[in-house]
Amino acid sequence: MLAFFKGLGIGFLCLVLFVAGVIFNVEFLNQNKTAQTLNFSRSIETSMQAKPDIFRANINFWANENLSTQTLLRNEDKIQISNTFNQILERSKKENFCSGGSFSLEPNFSYKDGVQTPKGQRLHANLECEFKADKLEDFNKLLNDLNSIVAKSEFIGISTPALEPKFSKQTLKDNKEKLYSNLLKKAYSYEKIYSLDLNKTCILKNLNIESIPNFYPRALNSMKSADNIELSLPIIKDEEQSINGTALFICK
């Protein structure tokens, strides 16, 4: 009987030692596995070449010498100015290139010893125009027609605008999407690289994308002739547009 209980005690002790060993191994392996896990982050950048797809121009109108020195403006003069701008607006609607065109007209004064003296009139108006490169000929025709209208006025002057290259909203949106996609692909490509380098299984855990900087293309001035206004497109170059991000990797 004593031998039976002695054997039972030894068996129970062995069972306890076995369970304790299993628990120790599990905890040890988990700790060892955790110790071998590597978390790290790195910056990633990608870029692309882009070219502006639209051109903008501001056409300014002002008081010519006759109007700027006319101290008293008759009602018929105001009507003539208003009619001129009505013609300008009507002509500008044809191609739908431009917006704006309302004008301001007010007396201009000089001051001496606290005395206000009329010296002429001030006039200001402008058209903000936007068109694609293949519409340059139509824009030049618009500009020449506006000059012909203004030439019949006794009071109004008109500018020859510079052409400024810009990116349309749609092009900017499309370029951003391409950059986002390229950055994500580049981040995922590092999974394989780091897995081979570290002899671990590396995965992309997170990618924080930074904002894209504003993009202002540079260009030389457009050219114009001396007679009829024939603007040429400015010389523009492809510009680099880039995006940055911070990628977090986990390697086990």
Stockholm file with secondary structure:
# STOCKHOLM 1.0

chainA/1-252         MLAFFKGLGIGFLCLVLFVAGVIFNVEFLNQNKTAQTLNFSRSIETSMQAKPDIFRANINFWANENLSTQTLLRNEDKIQISNTFNQILERSKKENFCSGGSFSLEPNFSYKDGVQTPKGQRLHANLECEFKADKLEDFNKLLNDLNSIVAKSEFIGISTPALEPKFSKQTLKDNKEKLYSNLLKKAYSYEKIYSLDLNKTCILKNLNIESIPNFYPRALNSMKSADNIELSLPIIKDEEQSINGTALFICK
#=GR chainA/1-252 SS CHHHHHHHHHHHHHHHHHHHHHHHHHHHHHHHHHHHCEEEEEEEEEEEEECCCEEEEEEEEEECHHHHTCSSCCHHHHHHHHHHHHHHHHHHTTTTCEEEEEEEEEEEEEEETTEEEEEEEEEEEEEEEEEEGGGHHHHHHHHHHHHHHHHTCSSEEECCCCCEEECCHHHHHHHHHHHHHHHHHHHHHHHHHHHHHHTSCEEEEEEEECCCCCCCCCBCCCCCCSSSCCCCCCCBCCEEEEEEEEEEEEEC
#=GC SS_cons         CHHHHHHHHHHHHHHHHHHHHHHHHHHHHHHHHHHHCEEEEEEEEEEEEECCCEEEEEEEEEECHHHHTCSSCCHHHHHHHHHHHHHHHHHHTTTTCEEEEEEEEEEEEEEETTEEEEEEEEEEEEEEEEEEGGGHHHHHHHHHHHHHHHHTCSSEEECCCCCEEECCHHHHHHHHHHHHHHHHHHHHHHHHHHHHHHTSCEEEEEEEECCCCCCCCCBCCCCCCSSSCCCCCCCBCCEEEEEEEEEEEEEC
//
